[in-house]
Amino acid sequence: MQPYLLEIKDLYLAREGHVLLNNVNLALKPGEIHVLLGLNGSGKSTLAYTIMGCSGYTPDRGQILFEGRDITGLSLSERARLGITLAWQEPARFEGIPVGKYISLGMKESSRQRVLEALEAVALPPAQYAYRAVDKTLSGGERKRIELAAVYAMRPRLAILDEPDSGIDTLSLTDIERLIRRMADEGSTVLLITHRDELAEIGDSASLMCLGSIAYVGNAEETRRFYREHCQRHPMPPEPMTLGLESKENQP
């Protein structure tokens, strides 16, 4: 068994003279919840799209390994078949189909019971939402919950959650944290991307991203403290080495 489910090695991506990812190294263990913290514009979503294999995000150099296999050249659909999925920061717009049908689209085997469990997991009563249409009557928060329910229903090997709390009221953060823990308990590895340091508490490990680089890797509390001291209080974060960046051989 591979010690890591996902390994990112020296990932570099530049577009139109701008460096978006600068020699990123990161590794996730099977069943782990890893929180990637960073300010808006630090490169978090770019890294998510690159891992997922989205169009226009092929790295200039570096490797992405999944269970020891180099997937850097695979397409988005090929990565999805391996069990990698991404919950977008802005939920996809599928108009008109029932919510339950939308949730079941990514499942290998459609299961009504699994759809109902997924709705319950995001605190949407199945009796009210399973047959409701995905349309403009749904709020942004409801759409985001439905998107998260769809990811949960898939039972992915790797779930990349890009700002899962965006558009959702503060009172429901507990629901999101409960869902993420439930996903991990059922065998999914979760990469949680957020700018909100309070969400780091759920992580088994965490990292801090600044200016397209991984500036710090450690446990959730340590990384949260560095984020508060070096990013949230200053408009320009310090260079990665001043944050105690370890060599890639020593990163978890």
C-alpha positions in Angstrom: 0.0 0.0 0.0 1.3 3.4 -0.9 2.0 5.7 2.1 0.3 8.6 0.4 -2.9 8.7 -1.7 -1.8 12.0 -3.3 1.7 13.4 -3.8 2.4 16.8 -5.4 6.0 17.2 -6.4 7.6 20.5 -7.5 4.5 21.7 -9.2 5.1 24.9 -11.3 2.5 26.7 -13.3 2.9 30.1 -15.0 0.6 32.0 -17.3 1.2 35.2 -19.3 4.3 35.9 -17.3 2.6 35.4 -13.9 3.7 32.5 -11.6 0.6 30.9 -10.2 2.1 27.8 -8.6 5.7 28.0 -7.5 7.3 24.6 -6.9 4.4 23.3 -4.7 5.1 20.1 -2.7 2.3 18.4 -0.7 1.3 14.9 0.3 -2.0 13.5 1.6 -2.4 10.2 3.4 -5.4 7.9 2.8 -8.4 8.9 4.9 -6.8 12.1 6.0 -8.4 15.5 6.2 -5.9 18.1 5.1 -6.8 21.8 5.3 -5.1 24.2 2.8 -5.3 27.7 4.3 -4.6 30.9 2.4 -5.8 34.3 1.6 -7.9 34.9 -1.6 -5.6 35.0 -4.5 -2.9 32.9 -2.9 -3.2 30.0 -5.4 -5.4 27.6 -3.5 -8.1 27.2 -6.2 -5.4 27.1 -8.9 -3.9 24.1 -7.1 -7.3 22.5 -6.9 -8.0 22.9 -10.6 -4.5 21.6 -11.4 -5.0 18.5 -9.3 -8.4 17.9 -10.9 -6.9 18.3 -14.4 -9.1 21.2 -15.5 -8.5 22.7 -19.0 -5.9 25.4 -19.0 -4.2 24.1 -15.8 -1.6 21.7 -17.1 1.6 22.4 -15.0 4.7 23.5 -16.8 6.7 21.1 -14.7 6.4 18.8 -11.7 4.3 15.7 -11.0 1.0 14.7 -9.5 1.0 11.2 -8.2 -2.2 9.3 -7.1 -1.5 6.1 -5.3 2.0 6.2 -6.7 0.8 6.6 -10.3 1.8 9.7 -12.3 -1.5 11.3 -13.4 0.0 14.6 -14.5 -1.0 14.0 -18.1 -4.4 12.5 -17.5 -7.6 14.4 -18.4 -10.2 15.5 -16.0 -12.5 12.6 -16.9 -9.7 10.1 -16.4 -9.0 11.5 -13.0 -12.6 11.4 -12.1 -12.7 7.7 -13.0 -9.9 7.2 -10.5 -12.1 8.6 -7.8 -11.0 12.2 -7.7 -13.7 14.9 -7.5 -13.8 18.6 -6.9 -16.7 20.6 -5.3 -16.4 23.9 -7.0 -16.4 27.2 -5.1 -19.3 28.3 -7.3 -21.8 25.4 -7.6 -22.6 24.1 -11.1 -25.9 25.3 -12.6 -28.0 22.4 -13.7 -31.5 23.8 -14.2 -34.7 21.9 -14.1 -33.7 18.4 -13.0 -34.8 17.2 -9.5 -32.3 17.6 -6.7 -32.2 13.9 -6.1 -31.4 13.2 -9.7 -28.6 15.8 -9.7 -27.1 14.2 -6.6 -27.2 10.7 -8.2 -25.4 11.8 -11.4 -21.9 11.1 -10.2 -22.7 7.9 -8.4 -21.3 4.6 -9.8 -24.5 2.9 -8.9 -27.7 4.9 -8.3 -29.2 4.4 -4.9 -32.2 6.3 -3.6 -31.1 5.5 0.0 -27.7 7.0 -0.6 -29.3 10.2 -2.1 -31.5 10.5 1.0 -28.5 10.0 3.3 -26.6 12.7 1.3 -29.4 15.2 1.8 -29.6 14.5 5.5 -25.8 14.8 5.7 -26.0 18.4 4.6 -29.0 19.2 6.7 -31.5 19.4 3.8 -34.7 17.5 4.7 -35.2 14.8 2.0 -38.9 15.1 2.0 -38.6 18.8 1.0 -35.7 18.6 -1.4 -35.4 15.2 -3.1 -38.0 16.0 -5.8 -37.6 19.8 -5.8 -36.2 21.2 -9.0 -32.8 22.7 -9.3 -33.8 26.2 -10.3 -33.7 29.9 -9.3 -35.9 29.2 -6.3 -33.0 27.7 -4.5 -30.7 30.0 -2.6 -27.0 30.1 -3.1 -26.5 28.3 0.2 -29.0 25.5 -0.8 -27.2 25.0 -4.1 -23.8 24.8 -2.2 -25.3 22.2 0.1 -26.6 20.2 -2.8 -23.2 20.3 -4.4 -21.6 19.0 -1.3 -24.3 16.3 -1.0 -23.5 15.2 -4.5 -19.8 14.8 -3.7 -20.6 12.9 -0.5 -22.9 10.5 -2.4 -20.1 9.6 -4.8 -17.9 8.1 -2.0 -14.8 9.6 -3.8 -11.3 8.4 -3.1 -10.1 12.1 -3.0 -12.6 14.9 -2.4 -11.3 18.4 -3.1 -13.6 20.9 -1.4 -12.9 24.5 -2.6 -14.3 27.0 0.0 -17.2 24.7 1.0 -18.5 27.3 3.4 -18.9 30.1 0.9 -22.5 31.3 0.6 -23.5 29.3 3.6 -24.6 30.9 6.9 -22.3 30.7 9.9 -24.7 28.6 11.8 -24.3 25.7 9.3 -20.5 25.5 9.6 -21.0 22.8 12.1 -23.0 20.8 9.5 -20.1 21.2 7.0 -17.6 20.0 9.5 -19.8 17.1 10.4 -20.1 16.2 6.8 -16.3 16.3 6.2 -15.6 14.1 9.1 -18.3 11.7 7.9 -16.7 11.5 4.5 -13.3 10.7 6.1 -14.9 8.1 8.3 -16.3 6.4 5.2 -12.9 6.2 3.6 -12.5 9.5 1.6 -9.4 11.6 1.7 -10.4 15.2 1.9 -8.4 18.3 0.8 -10.3 21.2 2.4 -9.5 24.6 0.8 -10.4 27.7 2.8 -9.4 31.2 3.8 -11.3 30.8 7.2 -8.9 29.7 9.8 -11.6 28.4 12.1 -12.3 25.5 9.7 -8.7 24.3 10.2 -9.7 22.8 13.5 -11.2 19.8 11.7 -8.0 18.9 9.9 -5.7 16.0 10.7 -3.0 18.2 9.1 -2.8 21.6 7.5 -0.7 23.7 5.2 -0.5 27.4 4.5 -0.3 28.8 0.9 1.1 32.2 0.2 1.9 33.7 -3.3 1.6 30.3 -5.0 3.9 28.4 -2.6 3.3 26.1 0.3 4.8 28.2 3.0 4.2 26.0 6.0 3.1 22.4 6.7 2.2 21.1 10.2 -0.7 20.3 12.5 -3.9 22.3 12.3 -3.2 24.5 15.3 0.3 25.4 14.3 -0.7 26.2 10.8 -3.6 28.2 12.0 -1.4 30.3 14.2 1.1 31.0 11.4 -1.8 32.0 9.1 -3.1 34.5 11.6 0.4 36.0 12.4 1.9 36.1 8.9 -1.0 36.4 6.5 -4.1 37.8 8.1 -2.3 40.7 9.8 -0.1 41.7 6.9 -1.1 42.7 3.3 2.0 41.0 1.9 3.0 37.6 3.5 6.7 36.9 4.3 8.8 34.8 2.1 8.2 31.0 2.7 11.5 30.3 4.3 10.8 32.8 7.1 7.8 30.7 8.0 9.9 27.6 8.7 9.4 25.9 5.4 10.9 22.4 5.6 12.5 20.7 2.6 10.2 18.5 0.6 11.9 15.4 2.0 10.7 16.3 5.5 7.1 17.3 4.6 4.4 14.8 5.8 
